[in-house]
């Protein structure tokens, strides 16, 4: 073998990974500085709001990364799961709030809605995976990535337009969600709605982390995303893992939609923004990188809020997108590295 | 006694390309059988067919008296056939220990898992040293050891090993063969595919020779070693 060829490819690899690490550190540093600036100029409350939003974006991003990493599916219907969560939460919350009115249960009126949403997410995920994604996989000889993308894009269209047809374009929001006092600490005034949303996101992500790292099934999910043939060799029923992963991802999204009902009212296309943000996170941190997506959620929230505060709402998506372009130029596989399983299979 | 594994008249391939034309072989309980032959003969295809990664066009495969043709790989693994592929298929971002625990995925009893883990560490002590290391960062030889060890974690009735010595320095290859020998002494039934005919015939009981998708010779390893044609074609004498 040509000695210089090996050397130059080693150098290329080393410099590529250095670039990726540098990009990661730059982005993290910029985010921390921006967050500090936000806290100083916009106040601690605004910073707290940003962190709450970050938790939600992390929830969305993690679900998308999981499906991409494990199933090699580019899920463009991910936002619609958020929408379903919003609607289900709204329609459950209304009657529940009325029923609990005046009693001390009124404080936790959102809870039934949240629980039902998680269930709805699981059911929706199982239905989509078993009825649509699985048959497509069985039939696809080549071009899986494109096929899966088109399928989910179609599902997205049908769901958002279906919602419009069945439920109309009216915005269905709530003014108070959790009837609890707001948190006042360290100069921060955090309404209970936001605090609850953040706690929910935290609990959900922590549970997911524990599940993936410490349980047999979680380990099996990671195995399938790293080497599917190897997973089959040790007896993992991959079909089942696919369904489970997709259901999990959908449930996380519906939970996000339900938790944020006070911020994002339910309407047919409410899922678009979370979808874009989720994809943005994935491209920033690296496709399929589950752990990185958590950090990514917070990074994006900081960048978005800071842009909105310092430059105005109009620029809200522009600056983060410019950041993403820069990242793609310098570290195309994302700042934390991507774990794409499909790239070697054609 | 009925063979543990019976492969009869297998015709298999990929799309329009037929690789195995008429392959039949047996493996009995406790045997150490080798499948030899030149590059492209279809040795890997044979193992992939037995392990369920490839569905044959024709033929029968019986394991423990049950027909397994057409069953998916994960089910065949659960029936007791462990496939250690040439590409290893390790979980590169998991530690050695997690890879091994994944190998025992089918075994629900945690105590039994640990017992098997200890057994495996006993045979491959280098793996125990590197328990917490990520599989993807290990050397080629260590990865091969890990792949074989992982294959053992499910306590298989039959171990299929595809070219374990490929790409290894002679000393490492020797270590791998010694390890396989130890396993056989412990009672593991092994079907070994190897290009290194000399080493394979020295450690196995019986051998098959596959050429162009057909079995052209079958005999006790000792006899194959002394066969003129075999010596000329595969042992370089």
Boltz contact constraints between the chains, C-beta under 6 A:
constraints:
  - contact:
      token1: [A, 223]
      token2: [B, 91]
      max_distance: 6.0
  - contact:
      token1: [A, 223]
      token2: [B, 102]
      max_distance: 6.0
  - contact:
      token1: [A, 226]
      token2: [B, 91]
      max_distance: 6.0
  - contact:
      token1: [A, 226]
      token2: [B, 93]
      max_distance: 6.0
  - contact:
      token1: [A, 227]
      token2: [B, 89]
      max_distance: 6.0
  - contact:
      token1: [A, 227]
      token2: [B, 91]
      max_distance: 6.0
  - contact:
      token1: [A, 229]
      token2: [B, 89]
      max_distance: 6.0
  - contact:
      token1: [A, 230]
      token2: [B, 89]
      max_distance: 6.0
  - contact:
      token1: [A, 232]
      token2: [B, 73]
      max_distance: 6.0
  - contact:
      token1: [A, 232]
      token2: [B, 74]
      max_distance: 6.0
  - contact:
      token1: [A, 233]
      token2: [B, 77]
      max_distance: 6.0
  - contact:
      token1: [A, 233]
      token2: [B, 83]
      max_distance: 6.0
  - contact:
      token1: [A, 234]
      token2: [B, 102]
      max_distance: 6.0
  - contact:
      token1: [A, 234]
      token2: [B, 103]
      max_distance: 6.0
  - contact:
      token1: [A, 234]
      token2: [B, 105]
      max_distance: 6.0
  - contact:
      token1: [A, 235]
      token2: [B, 74]
      max_distance: 6.0
  - contact:
      token1: [A, 235]
      token2: [B, 77]
      max_distance: 6.0
  - contact:
      token1: [A, 235]
      token2: [B, 78]
      max_distance: 6.0
  - contact:
      token1: [A, 235]
      token2: [B, 105]
      max_distance: 6.0
  - contact:
      token1: [A, 235]
      token2: [B, 106]
      max_distance: 6.0
  - contact:
      token1: [A, 236]
      token2: [B, 74]
      max_distance: 6.0
  - contact:
      token1: [A, 236]
      token2: [B, 105]
      max_distance: 6.0
  - contact:
      token1: [A, 237]
      token2: [B, 74]
      max_distance: 6.0
